[in-house]
Structure formats: structure tokens, C-alpha cells
Amino acid sequence: MSIPFLTKPLRACLAAATLAVAAGPAVALADYPDRPITLLVPAAPGGTTDLAARLIAQPLGQALGQTVVVDNKPGASGSIATSAVAKAAPDGYTLLLQYSGYNAISPHVQPPQDWDPIKDFAPVANILSAPQVIVVRPDLPVKSLKELVAYAKANPDKLNYASSGNGALQHVATELLKQMADIKIEHIPYKGTGPALNDLLGGAVDMTITTPPPLLGHIAAGKLRALAVTGPKRLDSLPDVPTAAEAGYPDLLVSSWFAMYAPAGTPKAVVDKLAGTIEEIMKTEEFRKKAAEQGAEAEFMGPAKLAEYTKAEYDRWGKVVKAAGIKGN
């Protein structure tokens, strides 16, 4: 559109400014990143979510030529960190290392007020996946998942199980087992995996389902008995423990996954650059070995596949939560 009263020099300046604005994203991308990146973690230091963040942050920073700063913001079932990233500028400098339970389960239990797990984020890459392990106290008279189900049927309402809290993956995964096997087991929620595990080791509760890292030492010492792994294959760290599928429950596939997201609207080229760099890092033997040492698997998914998986997991666990009648506190 021509604006007749503009002078020729002013028109030239306006045209140059318009070109600069249009070229801005491309110029920014060519330089990306030109300052440190912040990777927010919705959990306290020490857990698997924090591990995944720190496992990828250092090599990612090296590859990109900028520091990737891990910033732990636990609390509110992950909502503090998740909300902050949802509201951040979509420029690739504020990212989220998200735990699947906060992304696919918590929103059904306690709907977040200011973020949507699907609409407000651009999936970047899945980093780690960790199956769950079903464990019982060693004096419980069961040595397999089949025997546990039979014992629960013969002793209705006698068994109980610990979880790290209402709506946690341990809670919802056990409810899924209960639905599949048509058994009754009482839920005992705790404020974290640590307290739940302490009471299981002390014999105050009968069983739990959780990720391998906090369990392996106790299983090796005979303080806990592992019945099944809820992943698609046996764990190298627990080669004698069958999968749930081998035990007769092929649909009891439960894994924690830990993935990186950017705010919705982040340029595709930025997302693709991050994803491509992460994929190369995750191919290295060093990265895969470090993941395996924690009872996890380096499982890369790019933006498109992660988007599909995020939605599928969100829908899947929503059905379980609804069927179990799980409500927020």
C-alpha cells in the first residue's frame, strides 16, 4: 500500500525497517543460542527428573557453545516450573525438562489453572524412559505377579500399597493393575518416594510400584522382592525379573519418561536445532551408559513423535484416573 504523503527518504527508511523486522527471526536463528539457556525442572535435585536434566544439560551446552543452566523449581505437582515455561518468551532460551506424571496424569487429577500440557508447549525431545518395578516386602507369601493377584483375590482388602502421593504415577499405575486384575488393594499415599519406601522396608505397607534407581540396592540385599517390570523388555540390572507381559499382563506397560519442551510458538527451526543436537548426544555410548547406570534408558523421540506420544499418554492416563475415581486433594 502506498502512503502518498511520505517523503522518499522516509519511505526508504520504512522499507528498510520492514525488511529488518521480517529478517529478524532468521538473523536470531543464525546466532541461536547467543546467551545461556535456562532448563527448568519441576522437581527437587536428586530425583530422576533432575538426573535427566543434568545428564543432557552439560553436553547440550557444550554442543551449542552456551551454558545450559538447570533451575529446579519443585512444588504444586510440577505446576510452578511448568507454568513458568508456558508463560516464557518462545525464543528457545527457557525450556522445560518435564516428568511424564506431571504432564500426563496430574492435569487429570488436579487441573492446572494457567497451563495446558498439550496446547502450551512445543515438544522438543524425549530424553529418558524408565519402566516401573513391582516390589513387595520379602515376607509377603508371593513370589510372582500371578501369585500376588491370587493372594489379593483370596484376601480382599487385606493388601495395601504405598505411593509417593495422590495422583502420582505409582498410584495410578497400581490402580491400572487393580482394574486389569479385578483386585482390591488399599492405597497409602506418602509425601514422596523416600517416605513410602522407608515404610515398605519397615514392613508397614505391602508393596509399591516405582522406578528402579531407589529399589536396586534393596532388591540385591534381599530387603525387597521384585515381581515384575512394567516395560517392554527385562532390565539389564534385573535380568531374572520378568516383564508384566511375561507374567500375563501385556497391557500393563508403565514407564516414566522425561522429555524436553519449549513454550508454544517457539520457531520450528529452533526446536529442530535443539532436537537434532540432543539426538546426536544421545547416540553416544557415554550418554547411554550413564542412563543405564540409573536404571533408565536413553530413548530419543523427536518433536513430531513426542507430540503424538504426549497426547496418547495424556489420553490413556486420563481414562485410568477417571475409572479409578482419583481426585485432587
TORKOL-4160 file (C-alpha; in steps of 0.2 Angstrom, whole numbers, padded with zeros to 4 digits, m for minus):
329
<pt num="1" X="0000" Y="0000" Z="0000"/>
<pt num="2" X="0007" Y="0017" Z="m0005"/>
<pt num="3" X="0006" Y="0032" Z="0008"/>
<pt num="4" X="0007" Y="0047" Z="m0003"/>
<pt num="5" X="0012" Y="0060" Z="0010"/>
<pt num="6" X="0028" Y="0051" Z="0015"/>
<pt num="7" X="0044" Y="0058" Z="0008"/>
<pt num="8" X="0056" Y="0047" Z="m0002"/>
<pt num="9" X="0069" Y="0046" Z="0011"/>
<pt num="10" X="0056" Y="0041" Z="0024"/>
<pt num="11" X="0049" Y="0028" Z="0013"/>
<pt num="12" X="0066" Y="0021" Z="0011"/>
<pt num="13" X="0068" Y="0020" Z="0030"/>
<pt num="14" X="0051" Y="0012" Z="0032"/>
<pt num="15" X="0055" Y="m0001" Z="0019"/>
<pt num="16" X="0072" Y="m0005" Z="0027"/>
<pt num="17" X="0064" Y="m0006" Z="0044"/>
<pt num="18" X="0051" Y="m0018" Z="0037"/>
<pt num="19" X="0064" Y="m0029" Z="0030"/>
<pt num="20" X="0073" Y="m0029" Z="0046"/>
<pt num="21" X="0058" Y="m0035" Z="0055"/>
<pt num="22" X="0055" Y="m0048" Z="0043"/>
<pt num="23" X="0073" Y="m0054" Z="0043"/>
<pt num="24" X="0073" Y="m0053" Z="0062"/>
<pt num="25" X="0069" Y="m0072" Z="0066"/>
<pt num="26" X="0081" Y="m0078" Z="0053"/>
<pt num="27" X="0095" Y="m0067" Z="0060"/>
<pt num="28" X="0091" Y="m0073" Z="0078"/>
<pt num="29" X="0091" Y="m0091" Z="0072"/>
<pt num="30" X="0108" Y="m0090" Z="0064"/>
<pt num="31" X="0115" Y="m0084" Z="0080"/>
<pt num="32" X="0105" Y="m0095" Z="0092"/>
<pt num="33" X="0110" Y="m0098" Z="0105"/>
<pt num="34" X="0119" Y="m0082" Z="0109"/>
<pt num="35" X="0117" Y="m0082" Z="0128"/>
<pt num="36" X="0114" Y="m0095" Z="0141"/>
<pt num="37" X="0098" Y="m0106" Z="0141"/>
<pt num="38" X="0088" Y="m0110" Z="0156"/>
<pt num="39" X="0081" Y="m0128" Z="0158"/>
<pt num="40" X="0068" Y="m0128" Z="0172"/>
<pt num="41" X="0065" Y="m0144" Z="0181"/>
<pt num="42" X="0048" Y="m0146" Z="0191"/>
<pt num="43" X="0057" Y="m0157" Z="0204"/>
<pt num="44" X="0070" Y="m0156" Z="0218"/>
<pt num="45" X="0088" Y="m0161" Z="0215"/>
<pt num="46" X="0092" Y="m0179" Z="0216"/>
<pt num="47" X="0077" Y="m0187" Z="0208"/>
<pt num="48" X="0076" Y="m0195" Z="0190"/>
<pt num="49" X="0069" Y="m0179" Z="0183"/>
<pt num="50" X="0084" Y="m0169" Z="0189"/>
<pt num="51" X="0095" Y="m0183" Z="0184"/>
<pt num="52" X="0088" Y="m0182" Z="0166"/>
<pt num="53" X="0090" Y="m0163" Z="0166"/>
<pt num="54" X="0108" Y="m0163" Z="0171"/>
<pt num="55" X="0113" Y="m0178" Z="0160"/>
<pt num="56" X="0108" Y="m0168" Z="0145"/>
<pt num="57" X="0112" Y="m0150" Z="0150"/>
<pt num="58" X="0131" Y="m0151" Z="0151"/>
<pt num="59" X="0134" Y="m0160" Z="0134"/>
<pt num="60" X="0120" Y="m0149" Z="0126"/>
<pt num="61" X="0128" Y="m0133" Z="0132"/>
<pt num="62" X="0145" Y="m0139" Z="0125"/>
<pt num="63" X="0137" Y="m0143" Z="0108"/>
<pt num="64" X="0128" Y="m0127" Z="0107"/>
<pt num="65" X="0143" Y="m0116" Z="0113"/>
<pt num="66" X="0132" Y="m0109" Z="0128"/>
<pt num="67" X="0129" Y="m0114" Z="0146"/>
<pt num="68" X="0113" Y="m0123" Z="0149"/>
<pt num="69" X="0108" Y="m0119" Z="0167"/>
<pt num="70" X="0097" Y="m0131" Z="0177"/>
<pt num="71" X="0085" Y="m0122" Z="0188"/>
<pt num="72" X="0075" Y="m0133" Z="0200"/>
<pt num="73" X="0058" Y="m0126" Z="0204"/>
<pt num="74" X="0048" Y="m0140" Z="0213"/>
<pt num="75" X="0031" Y="m0139" Z="0220"/>
<pt num="76" X="0012" Y="m0139" Z="0216"/>
<pt num="77" X="0013" Y="m0156" Z="0207"/>
<pt num="78" X="0025" Y="m0148" Z="0194"/>
<pt num="79" X="0015" Y="m0133" Z="0191"/>
<pt num="80" X="0027" Y="m0120" Z="0197"/>
<pt num="81" X="0041" Y="m0124" Z="0184"/>
<pt num="82" X="0028" Y="m0129" Z="0170"/>
<pt num="83" X="0018" Y="m0113" Z="0172"/>
<pt num="84" X="0034" Y="m0103" Z="0171"/>
<pt num="85" X="0039" Y="m0111" Z="0155"/>
<pt num="86" X="0022" Y="m0110" Z="0147"/>
<pt num="87" X="0022" Y="m0091" Z="0150"/>
<pt num="88" X="0040" Y="m0088" Z="0145"/>
<pt num="89" X="0045" Y="m0080" Z="0128"/>
<pt num="90" X="0045" Y="m0093" Z="0114"/>
<pt num="91" X="0063" Y="m0090" Z="0109"/>
<pt num="92" X="0072" Y="m0106" Z="0114"/>
<pt num="93" X="0080" Y="m0098" Z="0130"/>
<pt num="94" X="0068" Y="m0105" Z="0143"/>
<pt num="95" X="0065" Y="m0124" Z="0142"/>
<pt num="96" X="0057" Y="m0137" Z="0152"/>
<pt num="97" X="0063" Y="m0154" Z="0157"/>
<pt num="98" X="0046" Y="m0162" Z="0161"/>
<pt num="99" X="0042" Y="m0178" Z="0170"/>
<pt num="100" X="0028" Y="m0188" Z="0162"/>
<pt num="101" X="0017" Y="m0189" Z="0178"/>
<pt num="102" X="0016" Y="m0170" Z="0179"/>
<pt num="103" X="0012" Y="m0170" Z="0160"/>
<pt num="104" X="0000" Y="m0184" Z="0158"/>
<pt num="105" X="m0008" Y="m0188" Z="0175"/>
<pt num="106" X="m0008" Y="m0173" Z="0186"/>
<pt num="107" X="m0018" Y="m0162" Z="0175"/>
<pt num="108" X="m0032" Y="m0175" Z="0176"/>
<pt num="109" X="m0031" Y="m0176" Z="0195"/>
<pt num="110" X="m0029" Y="m0158" Z="0199"/>
<pt num="111" X="m0032" Y="m0147" Z="0183"/>
<pt num="112" X="m0019" Y="m0134" Z="0182"/>
<pt num="113" X="m0026" Y="m0116" Z="0182"/>
<pt num="114" X="m0014" Y="m0107" Z="0169"/>
<pt num="115" X="m0006" Y="m0120" Z="0158"/>
<pt num="116" X="m0012" Y="m0134" Z="0146"/>
<pt num="117" X="0000" Y="m0149" Z="0144"/>
<pt num="118" X="m0004" Y="m0150" Z="0125"/>
<pt num="119" X="m0008" Y="m0133" Z="0119"/>
<pt num="120" X="0005" Y="m0123" Z="0128"/>
<pt num="121" X="0021" Y="m0132" Z="0124"/>
<pt num="122" X="0031" Y="m0137" Z="0109"/>
<pt num="123" X="0039" Y="m0154" Z="0111"/>
<pt num="124" X="0057" Y="m0155" Z="0108"/>
<pt num="125" X="0064" Y="m0172" Z="0113"/>
<pt num="126" X="0062" Y="m0187" Z="0124"/>
<pt num="127" X="0077" Y="m0190" Z="0135"/>
<pt num="128" X="0075" Y="m0204" Z="0146"/>
<pt num="129" X="0062" Y="m0218" Z="0149"/>
<pt num="130" X="0061" Y="m0229" Z="0165"/>
<pt num="131" X="0050" Y="m0243" Z="0167"/>
<pt num="132" X="0042" Y="m0247" Z="0184"/>
<pt num="133" X="0046" Y="m0262" Z="0195"/>
<pt num="134" X="0033" Y="m0270" Z="0206"/>
<pt num="135" X="0040" Y="m0274" Z="0223"/>
<pt num="136" X="0034" Y="m0282" Z="0239"/>
<pt num="137" X="0040" Y="m0284" Z="0256"/>
<pt num="138" X="0050" Y="m0301" Z="0257"/>
<pt num="139" X="0039" Y="m0309" Z="0270"/>
<pt num="140" X="0024" Y="m0307" Z="0259"/>
<pt num="141" X="0019" Y="m0325" Z="0253"/>
<pt num="142" X="0020" Y="m0321" Z="0235"/>
<pt num="143" X="0035" Y="m0323" Z="0223"/>
<pt num="144" X="0027" Y="m0318" Z="0206"/>
<pt num="145" X="0014" Y="m0306" Z="0199"/>
<pt num="146" X="0002" Y="m0321" Z="0196"/>
<pt num="147" X="0004" Y="m0326" Z="0215"/>
<pt num="148" X="0001" Y="m0308" Z="0220"/>
<pt num="149" X="m0015" Y="m0307" Z="0211"/>
<pt num="150" X="m0021" Y="m0324" Z="0218"/>
<pt num="151" X="m0017" Y="m0318" Z="0235"/>
<pt num="152" X="m0026" Y="m0302" Z="0233"/>
<pt num="153" X="m0041" Y="m0311" Z="0227"/>
<pt num="154" X="m0041" Y="m0323" Z="0241"/>
<pt num="155" X="m0038" Y="m0309" Z="0254"/>
<pt num="156" X="m0049" Y="m0295" Z="0248"/>
<pt num="157" X="m0045" Y="m0278" Z="0256"/>
<pt num="158" X="m0030" Y="m0286" Z="0266"/>
<pt num="159" X="m0016" Y="m0279" Z="0255"/>
<pt num="160" X="m0010" Y="m0261" Z="0254"/>
<pt num="161" X="0002" Y="m0251" Z="0243"/>
<pt num="162" X="0012" Y="m0236" Z="0245"/>
<pt num="163" X="0014" Y="m0222" Z="0233"/>
<pt num="164" X="0023" Y="m0205" Z="0233"/>
<pt num="165" X="0007" Y="m0196" Z="0233"/>
<pt num="166" X="m0011" Y="m0195" Z="0227"/>
<pt num="167" X="m0011" Y="m0195" Z="0208"/>
<pt num="168" X="0007" Y="m0200" Z="0207"/>
<pt num="169" X="0012" Y="m0212" Z="0194"/>
<pt num="170" X="0014" Y="m0226" Z="0207"/>
<pt num="171" X="m0004" Y="m0223" Z="0212"/>
<pt num="172" X="m0011" Y="m0223" Z="0195"/>
<pt num="173" X="m0001" Y="m0237" Z="0189"/>
<pt num="174" X="m0006" Y="m0248" Z="0204"/>
<pt num="175" X="m0024" Y="m0243" Z="0200"/>
<pt num="176" X="m0022" Y="m0249" Z="0182"/>
<pt num="177" X="m0016" Y="m0266" Z="0189"/>
<pt num="178" X="m0031" Y="m0267" Z="0200"/>
<pt num="179" X="m0043" Y="m0263" Z="0186"/>
<pt num="180" X="m0034" Y="m0276" Z="0175"/>
<pt num="181" X="m0034" Y="m0290" Z="0188"/>
<pt num="182" X="m0050" Y="m0285" Z="0196"/>
<pt num="183" X="m0042" Y="m0285" Z="0214"/>
<pt num="184" X="m0043" Y="m0274" Z="0229"/>
<pt num="185" X="m0028" Y="m0266" Z="0237"/>
<pt num="186" X="m0029" Y="m0251" Z="0248"/>
<pt num="187" X="m0019" Y="m0235" Z="0243"/>
<pt num="188" X="m0007" Y="m0227" Z="0256"/>
<pt num="189" X="m0001" Y="m0210" Z="0250"/>
<pt num="190" X="0015" Y="m0203" Z="0256"/>
<pt num="191" X="0024" Y="m0186" Z="0253"/>
<pt num="192" X="0037" Y="m0193" Z="0241"/>
<pt num="193" X="0045" Y="m0209" Z="0236"/>
<pt num="194" X="0058" Y="m0209" Z="0251"/>
<pt num="195" X="0045" Y="m0210" Z="0265"/>
<pt num="196" X="0035" Y="m0223" Z="0255"/>
<pt num="197" X="0050" Y="m0234" Z="0253"/>
<pt num="198" X="0055" Y="m0232" Z="0271"/>
<pt num="199" X="0038" Y="m0239" Z="0277"/>
<pt num="200" X="0039" Y="m0253" Z="0264"/>
<pt num="201" X="0056" Y="m0258" Z="0270"/>
<pt num="202" X="0050" Y="m0257" Z="0288"/>
<pt num="203" X="0035" Y="m0268" Z="0284"/>
<pt num="204" X="0021" Y="m0255" Z="0287"/>
<pt num="205" X="0015" Y="m0257" Z="0269"/>
<pt num="206" X="0015" Y="m0272" Z="0257"/>
<pt num="207" X="0020" Y="m0266" Z="0240"/>
<pt num="208" X="0024" Y="m0252" Z="0228"/>
<pt num="209" X="0027" Y="m0249" Z="0210"/>
<pt num="210" X="0041" Y="m0236" Z="0206"/>
<pt num="211" X="0056" Y="m0233" Z="0195"/>
<pt num="212" X="0072" Y="m0244" Z="0198"/>
<pt num="213" X="0085" Y="m0232" Z="0205"/>
<pt num="214" X="0079" Y="m0232" Z="0223"/>
<pt num="215" X="0075" Y="m0250" Z="0223"/>
<pt num="216" X="0090" Y="m0259" Z="0215"/>
<pt num="217" X="0101" Y="m0259" Z="0231"/>
<pt num="218" X="0087" Y="m0266" Z="0242"/>
<pt num="219" X="0082" Y="m0279" Z="0230"/>
<pt num="220" X="0100" Y="m0285" Z="0229"/>
<pt num="221" X="0101" Y="m0285" Z="0248"/>
<pt num="222" X="0085" Y="m0296" Z="0249"/>
<pt num="223" X="0076" Y="m0282" Z="0258"/>
<pt num="224" X="0063" Y="m0281" Z="0244"/>
<pt num="225" X="0056" Y="m0294" Z="0232"/>
<pt num="226" X="0054" Y="m0289" Z="0214"/>
<pt num="227" X="0039" Y="m0297" Z="0205"/>
<pt num="228" X="0039" Y="m0289" Z="0188"/>
<pt num="229" X="0045" Y="m0275" Z="0177"/>
<pt num="230" X="0032" Y="m0264" Z="0168"/>
<pt num="231" X="0042" Y="m0261" Z="0152"/>
<pt num="232" X="0043" Y="m0270" Z="0135"/>
<pt num="233" X="0058" Y="m0279" Z="0140"/>
<pt num="234" X="0068" Y="m0286" Z="0155"/>
<pt num="235" X="0080" Y="m0274" Z="0163"/>
<pt num="236" X="0099" Y="m0277" Z="0162"/>
<pt num="237" X="0100" Y="m0273" Z="0180"/>
<pt num="238" X="0086" Y="m0286" Z="0185"/>
<pt num="239" X="0088" Y="m0300" Z="0172"/>
<pt num="240" X="0079" Y="m0313" Z="0182"/>
<pt num="241" X="0063" Y="m0302" Z="0184"/>
<pt num="242" X="0050" Y="m0305" Z="0171"/>
<pt num="243" X="0040" Y="m0292" Z="0162"/>
<pt num="244" X="0022" Y="m0289" Z="0166"/>
<pt num="245" X="0018" Y="m0296" Z="0149"/>
<pt num="246" X="0028" Y="m0312" Z="0153"/>
<pt num="247" X="0018" Y="m0313" Z="0169"/>
<pt num="248" X="0001" Y="m0312" Z="0160"/>
<pt num="249" X="m0002" Y="m0293" Z="0159"/>
<pt num="250" X="0004" Y="m0287" Z="0142"/>
<pt num="251" X="m0006" Y="m0271" Z="0143"/>
<pt num="252" X="0002" Y="m0266" Z="0160"/>
<pt num="253" X="0015" Y="m0255" Z="0151"/>
<pt num="254" X="0020" Y="m0241" Z="0163"/>
<pt num="255" X="0036" Y="m0231" Z="0160"/>
<pt num="256" X="0041" Y="m0214" Z="0167"/>
<pt num="257" X="0048" Y="m0203" Z="0153"/>
<pt num="258" X="0057" Y="m0187" Z="0154"/>
<pt num="259" X="0056" Y="m0175" Z="0140"/>
<pt num="260" X="0061" Y="m0158" Z="0135"/>
<pt num="261" X="0048" Y="m0145" Z="0129"/>
<pt num="262" X="0049" Y="m0127" Z="0124"/>
<pt num="263" X="0035" Y="m0114" Z="0125"/>
<pt num="264" X="0022" Y="m0115" Z="0111"/>
<pt num="265" X="0026" Y="m0104" Z="0097"/>
<pt num="266" X="0045" Y="m0107" Z="0098"/>
<pt num="267" X="0051" Y="m0106" Z="0080"/>
<pt num="268" X="0052" Y="m0123" Z="0072"/>
<pt num="269" X="0070" Y="m0121" Z="0067"/>
<pt num="270" X="0075" Y="m0118" Z="0085"/>
<pt num="271" X="0066" Y="m0133" Z="0090"/>
<pt num="272" X="0073" Y="m0143" Z="0076"/>
<pt num="273" X="0091" Y="m0137" Z="0081"/>
<pt num="274" X="0089" Y="m0142" Z="0099"/>
<pt num="275" X="0081" Y="m0159" Z="0094"/>
<pt num="276" X="0095" Y="m0163" Z="0082"/>
<pt num="277" X="0109" Y="m0159" Z="0094"/>
<pt num="278" X="0101" Y="m0169" Z="0108"/>
<pt num="279" X="0099" Y="m0184" Z="0096"/>
<pt num="280" X="0117" Y="m0184" Z="0092"/>
<pt num="281" X="0122" Y="m0183" Z="0110"/>
<pt num="282" X="0110" Y="m0197" Z="0115"/>
<pt num="283" X="0119" Y="m0208" Z="0102"/>
<pt num="284" X="0135" Y="m0208" Z="0111"/>
<pt num="285" X="0140" Y="m0223" Z="0122"/>
<pt num="286" X="0144" Y="m0212" Z="0136"/>
<pt num="287" X="0127" Y="m0205" Z="0137"/>
<pt num="288" X="0118" Y="m0222" Z="0135"/>
<pt num="289" X="0129" Y="m0229" Z="0149"/>
<pt num="290" X="0126" Y="m0216" Z="0161"/>
<pt num="291" X="0107" Y="m0218" Z="0158"/>
<pt num="292" X="0108" Y="m0237" Z="0161"/>
<pt num="293" X="0118" Y="m0235" Z="0177"/>
<pt num="294" X="0102" Y="m0226" Z="0184"/>
<pt num="295" X="0090" Y="m0240" Z="0178"/>
<pt num="296" X="0084" Y="m0229" Z="0164"/>
<pt num="297" X="0085" Y="m0230" Z="0145"/>
<pt num="298" X="0091" Y="m0216" Z="0133"/>
<pt num="299" X="0076" Y="m0216" Z="0122"/>
<pt num="300" X="0075" Y="m0202" Z="0109"/>
<pt num="301" X="0059" Y="m0196" Z="0101"/>
<pt num="302" X="0060" Y="m0180" Z="0090"/>
<pt num="303" X="0047" Y="m0166" Z="0090"/>
<pt num="304" X="0033" Y="m0175" Z="0079"/>
<pt num="305" X="0034" Y="m0192" Z="0088"/>
<pt num="306" X="0035" Y="m0184" Z="0105"/>
<pt num="307" X="0019" Y="m0174" Z="0101"/>
<pt num="308" X="0010" Y="m0189" Z="0097"/>
<pt num="309" X="0016" Y="m0199" Z="0112"/>
<pt num="310" X="0012" Y="m0185" Z="0124"/>
<pt num="311" X="m0006" Y="m0184" Z="0118"/>
<pt num="312" X="m0008" Y="m0203" Z="0118"/>
<pt num="313" X="m0001" Y="m0204" Z="0136"/>
<pt num="314" X="m0012" Y="m0189" Z="0141"/>
<pt num="315" X="m0027" Y="m0198" Z="0135"/>
<pt num="316" X="m0023" Y="m0215" Z="0141"/>
<pt num="317" X="m0020" Y="m0210" Z="0159"/>
<pt num="318" X="m0035" Y="m0199" Z="0159"/>
<pt num="319" X="m0046" Y="m0214" Z="0156"/>
<pt num="320" X="m0037" Y="m0223" Z="0171"/>
<pt num="321" X="m0039" Y="m0209" Z="0183"/>
<pt num="322" X="m0057" Y="m0207" Z="0178"/>
<pt num="323" X="m0061" Y="m0225" Z="0180"/>
<pt num="324" X="m0052" Y="m0226" Z="0197"/>
<pt num="325" X="m0061" Y="m0210" Z="0203"/>
<pt num="326" X="m0045" Y="m0202" Z="0208"/>
<pt num="327" X="m0047" Y="m0184" Z="0214"/>
<pt num="328" X="m0036" Y="m0170" Z="0219"/>
<pt num="329" X="m0033" Y="m0166" Z="0237"/>
